């Protein structure tokens, strides 16, 4: 089982991991750091032992297509491991141009069953980032039953929504105040806090509650899960890179060190949907 990280701390050399997820500037959303193609090339040169994935999870408009096509051609020259995509325009251009770079289907809550994963596998998609709203057992079924190569995010703040609108700056503009890039708001019904980040692409919403999936890594390892993802956002930098090293040691030692689980209880006990099914019920009128 390999470890991918999405860092917010920019470093020249990354250790104790198998790969990086880097968000391409102007072509991705809901990231804290964005990278130009030149920066990605340099990171790849400095870390030639790592699998480099590029995130291009933006929803593209008609006027973006020409630029997207040219950018995908440039990426195809880099010999990277794969491209995370949301918009099907990426898949169509990839197949129309017969590009060689592997693709990662990352359509958030849509990636939730083995049959749909196999459909995309048949469309030349090698990987799938499994949805964050399905349970551990459902993830294990996809890993077992689908031909696609599964990737599971186990650590990070959950991304719950994205709007192309500049919600924060519009809010402060109405108040006649100077805007901020990041704010925290409370959802009144549940009392949960959400972090809103605004950039040139729009506004991203994150639940201000870290998912601590260290307890599921052993299950994923024993299920032959190919990749797990650790995201730095929401964790102290030093704690995150200690976690990365410890997780690598934990996996290398076949996930039998219970001290690892005890140590990272400090990250909290929120396990999101790993052990909680999402059930939809029809509400009768009256």
C-alpha positions in Angstrom: 0.0 0.0 0.0 1.4 3.3 -1.1 1.1 6.7 0.6 0.2 9.8 -1.3 0.2 13.2 0.3 -1.3 16.6 -0.6 1.1 19.0 1.0 0.5 22.7 1.9 4.1 23.0 3.0 6.2 23.5 -0.1 9.5 21.6 0.2 12.3 20.7 -2.2 12.5 17.1 -1.2 9.8 14.9 0.3 10.5 11.8 2.4 8.7 8.7 3.7 6.0 8.8 1.0 5.4 7.2 -2.4 3.8 10.1 -4.2 2.5 13.7 -4.3 -0.8 15.2 -5.3 -0.1 18.7 -6.7 -2.9 21.1 -7.7 -2.3 22.8 -11.0 -2.8 26.6 -10.9 -5.9 27.8 -12.7 -7.0 24.2 -13.3 -8.0 23.0 -9.9 -10.1 24.0 -6.9 -10.3 23.6 -3.2 -6.6 23.5 -2.6 -4.5 25.6 -0.3 -1.4 25.6 -2.5 -1.4 25.8 -6.3 1.6 25.0 -8.5 2.6 26.1 -12.0 3.7 23.5 -14.5 7.3 24.8 -14.1 7.1 24.2 -10.3 5.7 20.7 -10.8 8.6 20.0 -13.3 11.1 21.1 -10.6 9.5 19.1 -7.9 9.5 16.0 -10.1 13.2 16.5 -10.9 14.0 16.9 -7.1 11.9 13.8 -6.2 12.4 11.4 -9.2 11.7 8.4 -6.9 8.1 9.6 -6.3 4.9 9.2 -8.3 3.6 12.7 -9.1 -0.1 13.2 -9.6 -1.6 16.5 -10.8 -5.0 17.6 -9.7 -7.2 19.2 -12.4 -10.5 19.0 -10.6 -12.0 22.2 -11.8 -15.3 22.4 -13.6 -14.4 23.8 -17.0 -16.4 26.2 -19.2 -16.5 26.3 -23.0 -14.0 29.1 -23.2 -11.5 27.0 -21.1 -11.4 24.0 -23.5 -8.7 25.2 -25.9 -6.4 26.1 -22.9 -7.3 22.8 -21.3 -6.3 20.9 -24.4 -3.0 22.6 -24.7 -2.2 22.1 -21.0 -3.0 18.3 -21.2 -0.6 18.1 -24.1 2.1 19.7 -22.1 1.4 17.5 -19.1 1.7 14.4 -21.4 5.3 15.3 -22.0 6.2 15.1 -18.2 5.8 11.4 -17.6 3.8 11.9 -14.5 1.8 9.1 -12.7 -1.7 10.5 -13.3 -4.2 13.4 -13.4 -7.1 13.7 -11.0 -10.1 15.0 -12.9 -13.7 16.0 -12.1 -14.9 17.4 -15.4 -15.5 14.9 -18.2 -13.9 17.3 -20.7 -10.6 16.0 -19.4 -11.5 12.4 -20.2 -12.8 13.3 -23.6 -9.8 15.3 -24.6 -7.5 12.6 -23.2 -9.1 9.9 -25.3 -9.6 12.0 -28.4 -5.9 13.0 -28.5 -4.8 9.5 -27.4 -2.7 10.9 -24.5 -0.7 8.5 -22.5 -0.9 10.0 -19.0 -3.1 7.9 -16.7 -6.3 9.4 -15.3 -7.8 9.4 -11.8 -11.6 9.7 -11.6 -12.3 12.1 -8.7 -15.9 13.1 -9.0 -16.4 13.3 -5.2 -19.6 11.5 -4.1 -20.1 9.9 -7.5 -17.3 7.4 -7.0 -19.3 5.0 -4.9 -19.6 1.5 -6.5 -17.6 -1.0 -8.4 -19.8 -1.1 -11.5 -19.4 2.6 -12.2 -15.7 2.4 -11.5 -15.5 -0.5 -14.1 -17.4 1.7 -16.6 -14.7 4.4 -16.3 -12.0 1.8 -16.4 -13.4 0.8 -19.7 -13.0 4.4 -20.8 -9.2 4.4 -20.2 -9.3 5.6 -16.6 -6.8 3.7 -14.5 -7.5 5.1 -11.0 -10.5 6.2 -8.8 -10.4 8.4 -5.7 -13.2 6.7 -3.8 -16.0 8.9 -2.5 -15.8 10.2 1.1 -19.4 9.4 1.8 -19.2 5.6 1.6 -18.3 3.2 4.4 -15.1 1.3 4.9 -16.9 -1.9 3.9 -18.2 -0.4 0.7 -14.6 0.8 -0.1 -13.3 -2.7 0.5 -15.9 -4.1 -1.9 -14.8 -1.7 -4.7 -11.1 -2.6 -4.0 -12.0 -6.2 -4.3 -14.5 -6.2 -7.1 -13.4 -3.4 -9.5 -10.7 -3.5 -12.1 -9.9 0.1 -11.3 -7.0 1.0 -9.0 -8.5 2.5 -5.8 -7.3 5.5 -3.9 -8.7 6.2 -0.4 -8.3 9.5 1.5 -7.8 8.6 5.2 -6.6 11.9 6.8 -7.8 15.4 6.0 -10.5 18.1 6.5 -13.6 17.0 4.5 -14.3 19.2 1.4 -18.1 19.5 1.4 -19.0 22.0 -1.3 -17.6 24.5 -3.9 -19.1 27.6 -5.5 -17.8 29.5 -8.4 -19.1 32.7 -6.7 -16.9 34.9 -4.6 -19.1 34.4 -1.5 -16.7 35.9 1.1 -15.7 39.0 -0.8 -19.4 39.6 -1.8 -20.4 39.3 1.9 -17.8 41.8 3.1 -18.6 44.1 0.2 -22.2 44.3 1.3 -21.0 45.2 4.7 -18.6 47.8 3.4 -15.7 46.1 5.0 -12.3 44.8 3.8 -12.6 41.2 2.6 -10.7 38.1 3.9 -9.6 35.0 2.0 -10.6 32.6 4.8 -13.4 32.7 7.4 -15.1 30.2 9.7 -18.9 30.0 10.0 -21.2 28.1 12.2 -24.0 26.0 10.8 -26.9 26.8 13.1 -28.8 23.5 13.0 -25.9 21.2 13.8 -23.6 23.7 15.5 -20.7 22.5 13.2 -18.1 24.9 12.0 -17.1 25.2 8.4 -14.0 26.8 6.9 -14.6 28.9 3.8 -11.6 29.6 1.5 -11.9 32.0 -1.4 -9.5 32.3 -4.4 -9.8 33.3 -8.0 -11.8 30.1 -8.9 -14.5 30.6 -6.3 -15.2 29.6 -2.7 -14.5 26.2 -1.1 -16.2 24.8 2.0 -14.4 22.5 4.4 -15.9 20.9 7.6 -13.7 22.1 10.4 -13.3 18.6 11.8 -10.3 16.5 10.9 -11.1 13.0 9.6 -8.8 10.6 11.5 -8.6 7.4 9.5 -5.5 6.0 11.1 -7.8 3.3 12.6 -8.9 2.0 9.2 -5.4 1.8 7.6 -4.9 -1.8 8.8 -8.3 -2.9 7.3 -7.3 -1.2 4.0 -3.9 -2.8 4.1 -5.3 -6.2 4.6 -7.8 -5.6 1.7 -4.9 -4.8 -0.6 -5.8 -1.2 -1.0 -3.3 0.2 -3.5 -3.1 3.8 -2.3 -4.1 6.0 0.7 -4.0 9.8 0.8 -2.9 12.0 3.7 -3.8 15.7 3.3 -1.8 18.3 5.3 -4.5 21.0 5.5 -5.9 21.2 9.1 -2.8 19.6 10.8 0.2 21.3 12.3 3.1 21.0 9.9 5.4 19.2 12.3 2.7 16.8 13.5 1.8 16.0 9.8 5.3 15.0 8.8 5.7 13.0 11.9 2.4 11.3 11.0 3.7 10.6 7.5 6.9 8.9 8.8 5.0 6.9 11.4 2.4 5.8 8.8 5.1 4.6 6.4 6.7 2.6 9.3 3.3 1.2 10.3 2.6 0.0 6.7 6.1 -1.4 6.2 5.7 -3.4 9.5 2.4 -4.8 8.2 0.2 -2.6 10.4 0.7 -4.6 13.6 2.0 -1.7 15.8 -0.9 -0.8 18.1 1.1 2.1 19.5 0.6 3.9 16.2 -3.2 3.9 16.7 -2.9 5.0 20.3 -0.4 7.8 19.4 -2.7 9.3 16.7 -5.8 9.4 18.8 -4.6 12.9 19.5 -5.9 13.8 16.0 -9.5 13.2 17.3 -12.1 10.4 17.0 -14.0 11.7 13.9 -14.0 8.9 11.4 -16.6 10.5 9.0 -18.5 7.8 7.0 -16.0 5.0 7.5 -18.4 3.4 10.0 -21.5 5.3 9.2 -23.9 4.5 6.4 -25.7 7.2 4.5 -29.4 6.3 4.4 -31.9 8.3 2.4 -35.6 8.1 3.5 -38.7 9.4 1.8 -40.6 11.8 4.0 -44.4 11.5 3.7 -46.3 14.7 3.6 -48.4 15.3 6.7 
